[in-house]
Amino acid sequence: MTYPFETFRATQKQTDFIQKKIPHVASVMPEFFRVMVVAYTSIDQKNLYGMPHGIRQDLGVETSLKLLLIACCNDRLIAANESAKSVLEKLRVLTLLWYAKGANLNACLFFGYYFYTQHSNALYLVKSILQQNEFLVDVSQNLSDNSESESLFKAMRSSAWYKSVGGLGDKLSTAYVQEGDYIRTDLPKPGYLVHFKKTGMYDLRVPMFLDPAEVEVPVIQQSKVIVSCPKCHQKCRGPLFEHIEVSCPTCQQKWSQRT
């Protein structure tokens, strides 16, 4: 089985950032990946320690995650009082970038299983660790003033998502989430929660949660479809097909999407 994110590779700039700008994170990521590789083999094992869904406490996942979150605080990527939801999104980006450096695929599959499929458990665990970390790190420090880190996380989250009949897609990549691999939620905030429970085809390029404002619903009128350009937001009209190729008349941006 080939997973959609397997061909993703980090740019030299992204690799340099990890190694030079966030040294604490770079030092603990190998151990974080190691325990996730081990934990991946335990997903179907009997739960001996009362942890949910086969995540055995003795595998070190919780400990390595705690060390990673402390490293993130020390490198000023996250604040100890930052929301768990925001932290999970940054962990997704860091995991994908570390994998793109040549790390083990199975670690990413465990990340997909636990942080997407068992999202509520992962959210609770991260929230608990962040509360514990308040006693271990300086919660008064601000996040890094370096725009590189902000740009890094922003660049790894597409703002060109769309809703089709069969799922959610990204105009700027091949990322696509089928119906059944996400749910529409209303509480605590409206949006789309991605879990990959139907197919198990984890794609770490996809955020765990998409706000409705991030997802365009194409307008269909009289066998025509109207969509917006992901670059300049110009409205573009074309014939309605299951799969369309679009070229923006204003900025010449080209993309494809399903309808």
Legacy VTK file of the C-alpha trace (Angstrom):
# vtk DataFile Version 3.0
C-alpha trace
ASCII
DATASET POLYDATA
POINTS 259 float
0.000 0.000 0.000
1.309 3.419 -0.965
0.260 6.371 1.155
-0.454 9.765 -0.462
2.226 11.676 1.452
5.079 9.235 0.714
6.421 11.296 -2.182
6.602 14.480 -0.107
10.147 15.760 0.328
11.435 18.656 2.397
13.142 21.555 0.662
16.713 22.419 1.566
15.415 25.532 3.312
13.051 23.470 5.464
15.800 20.987 6.311
18.203 23.766 7.273
15.544 25.349 9.474
15.027 22.151 11.444
18.725 21.534 11.953
19.852 25.107 12.643
16.871 27.033 14.006
15.180 24.467 16.246
18.070 22.395 17.675
16.137 21.089 20.698
13.425 19.669 18.450
16.003 18.183 16.070
17.690 16.413 18.974
14.522 14.643 20.215
12.806 13.839 16.905
14.851 10.648 16.318
13.621 9.200 19.620
10.055 10.339 18.931
10.157 8.493 15.609
11.800 5.443 17.150
9.058 4.922 19.713
6.354 5.549 17.105
7.858 2.823 14.918
7.737 0.433 17.872
4.232 1.566 18.813
2.995 0.981 15.276
3.465 -2.754 15.802
1.367 -2.612 18.990
-1.795 -1.088 17.544
-3.599 -4.443 17.462
-2.025 -5.815 20.635
-3.987 -6.292 23.806
-4.033 -3.216 25.984
-2.235 -4.239 29.164
-2.089 -0.904 30.906
-5.538 0.612 30.579
-4.586 2.991 27.771
-7.149 3.245 24.958
-7.073 1.413 21.648
-3.916 -0.619 22.097
-1.570 2.265 22.899
0.597 0.553 25.497
2.001 2.819 28.155
5.289 0.933 28.360
6.270 1.803 24.778
7.383 5.311 25.707
5.076 7.266 23.414
3.840 9.553 26.162
7.372 10.184 27.468
8.840 10.938 24.040
5.904 13.214 23.219
6.442 15.077 26.472
10.135 15.573 25.640
9.217 16.794 22.158
6.736 19.334 23.509
9.325 20.609 25.992
11.778 20.949 23.099
9.160 22.871 21.122
8.736 25.242 24.058
12.500 25.676 24.427
12.826 26.439 20.713
9.895 28.832 21.110
7.748 27.078 18.517
4.870 26.719 20.947
3.868 28.292 24.222
3.157 26.037 27.192
-0.313 27.610 27.419
-1.032 27.251 23.682
-4.182 25.352 22.737
-3.779 21.601 22.269
-5.465 21.846 18.879
-2.860 24.328 17.646
-0.038 22.195 19.042
-1.331 19.087 17.253
-1.207 20.960 13.961
2.419 21.940 14.561
3.282 18.352 15.491
1.785 17.249 12.172
4.064 19.629 10.281
7.178 18.644 12.234
6.449 14.935 11.769
5.926 15.303 8.029
9.099 17.349 7.596
11.170 14.887 9.626
9.805 12.001 7.570
10.696 13.949 4.413
14.326 13.916 5.552
14.283 10.139 5.141
12.783 8.895 8.424
10.765 5.685 8.877
7.322 5.549 7.247
5.826 3.374 10.011
6.323 6.189 12.507
4.095 8.392 10.357
1.497 5.639 10.117
1.329 5.449 13.902
1.084 9.247 13.999
-1.813 9.010 11.561
-3.501 6.299 13.578
-3.216 8.018 16.939
-3.377 11.710 16.128
-6.022 11.467 13.386
-8.069 8.315 14.020
-7.883 8.531 17.814
-7.944 12.319 17.753
-9.843 12.867 21.005
-7.380 10.681 22.927
-4.390 12.462 21.379
-5.941 15.834 22.119
-6.488 14.904 25.761
-2.918 13.580 26.091
-1.356 16.717 24.583
-3.518 18.938 26.755
-2.409 17.036 29.864
1.274 17.250 28.917
1.017 20.979 28.234
-0.466 21.484 31.697
2.413 19.507 33.231
4.960 21.468 31.186
3.866 24.716 32.797
6.047 23.677 35.746
9.021 22.767 33.537
9.306 25.663 31.084
8.995 29.419 31.194
5.376 30.013 30.183
5.909 33.771 30.154
8.220 33.697 27.139
6.778 34.745 23.803
6.866 32.628 20.696
9.826 33.060 18.396
10.034 36.456 16.737
11.705 34.748 13.809
9.290 34.921 10.876
10.869 31.721 9.507
8.985 29.515 11.945
5.694 31.263 11.250
6.281 30.965 7.519
7.179 27.300 7.898
3.892 26.338 9.525
1.859 28.605 7.245
3.412 27.144 4.098
2.567 23.618 5.262
-1.137 24.422 5.538
-2.908 25.002 2.235
-5.623 27.649 2.066
-7.048 26.272 -1.195
-9.349 23.476 -0.039
-12.647 22.720 -1.775
-15.678 20.502 -1.229
-16.698 18.037 -3.920
-19.418 15.414 -4.120
-17.032 12.719 -2.933
-14.853 14.525 -0.428
-12.458 17.373 0.319
-9.549 18.294 -1.960
-6.654 20.709 -2.164
-6.301 22.706 -5.382
-2.557 23.138 -4.895
-1.632 19.486 -4.309
-2.911 15.961 -4.863
-4.257 15.767 -1.293
-7.824 14.470 -1.238
-9.921 13.162 1.654
-12.788 10.849 0.760
-16.249 10.930 2.289
-16.139 8.740 5.374
-12.611 9.858 6.235
-13.879 13.048 7.875
-16.920 14.318 9.713
-18.608 17.697 9.804
-18.634 18.977 13.377
-20.516 21.824 15.029
-19.022 21.801 18.540
-16.875 23.186 19.975
-16.306 24.857 16.604
-17.887 24.225 13.183
-15.614 22.558 10.653
-14.339 19.316 9.173
-12.517 16.839 11.436
-10.290 14.493 9.401
-9.868 10.985 10.861
-9.205 8.549 7.951
-11.298 5.888 9.692
-12.863 4.589 6.470
-9.811 4.017 4.283
-6.859 4.231 6.684
-5.006 6.095 3.926
-3.318 8.589 6.227
-2.090 11.769 4.563
-0.028 13.991 6.843
-0.277 16.828 4.309
-3.900 17.235 5.432
-4.659 19.278 8.569
-6.575 17.418 11.261
-9.214 20.142 11.309
-10.428 22.418 8.511
-12.431 25.539 9.178
-15.433 26.025 6.843
-13.871 29.331 5.752
-10.913 27.328 4.386
-13.111 25.081 2.239
-14.748 26.450 -0.913
-18.013 24.931 -2.135
-18.151 25.308 -5.953
-21.214 27.002 -7.400
-22.986 24.938 -10.060
-25.334 26.696 -12.458
-26.800 25.331 -15.701
-24.091 22.738 -16.381
-21.397 25.254 -15.462
-19.192 25.333 -12.376
-17.776 28.452 -10.729
-14.652 28.162 -8.611
-12.115 30.661 -7.293
-8.444 30.841 -8.190
-6.232 29.615 -5.293
-3.717 32.381 -6.041
-5.644 35.594 -6.814
-9.195 34.461 -5.864
-10.613 35.419 -9.262
-13.904 33.637 -9.980
-13.492 31.200 -12.859
-16.296 29.563 -14.842
-16.126 26.372 -16.873
-18.103 23.357 -18.063
-19.205 20.923 -15.370
-17.332 17.630 -15.397
-16.410 15.179 -12.635
-12.799 16.370 -12.890
-11.952 19.835 -14.206
-8.752 21.567 -15.287
-8.824 25.322 -14.701
-6.613 28.183 -15.856
-7.153 31.575 -14.240
-7.588 34.326 -16.870
-6.171 36.938 -14.481
-2.970 35.402 -13.070
-2.642 32.277 -15.293
-2.563 29.955 -12.264
-3.447 26.397 -13.336
-4.978 23.732 -11.141
-7.295 20.740 -11.220
-10.083 19.668 -8.913
-13.029 17.334 -8.595
-16.611 18.593 -8.552
LINES 1 260
259 0 1 2 3 4 5 6 7 8 9 10 11 12 13 14 15 16 17 18 19 20 21 22 23 24 25 26 27 28 29 30 31 32 33 34 35 36 37 38 39 40 41 42 43 44 45 46 47 48 49 50 51 52 53 54 55 56 57 58 59 60 61 62 63 64 65 66 67 68 69 70 71 72 73 74 75 76 77 78 79 80 81 82 83 84 85 86 87 88 89 90 91 92 93 94 95 96 97 98 99 100 101 102 103 104 105 106 107 108 109 110 111 112 113 114 115 116 117 118 119 120 121 122 123 124 125 126 127 128 129 130 131 132 133 134 135 136 137 138 139 140 141 142 143 144 145 146 147 148 149 150 151 152 153 154 155 156 157 158 159 160 161 162 163 164 165 166 167 168 169 170 171 172 173 174 175 176 177 178 179 180 181 182 183 184 185 186 187 188 189 190 191 192 193 194 195 196 197 198 199 200 201 202 203 204 205 206 207 208 209 210 211 212 213 214 215 216 217 218 219 220 221 222 223 224 225 226 227 228 229 230 231 232 233 234 235 236 237 238 239 240 241 242 243 244 245 246 247 248 249 250 251 252 253 254 255 256 257 258
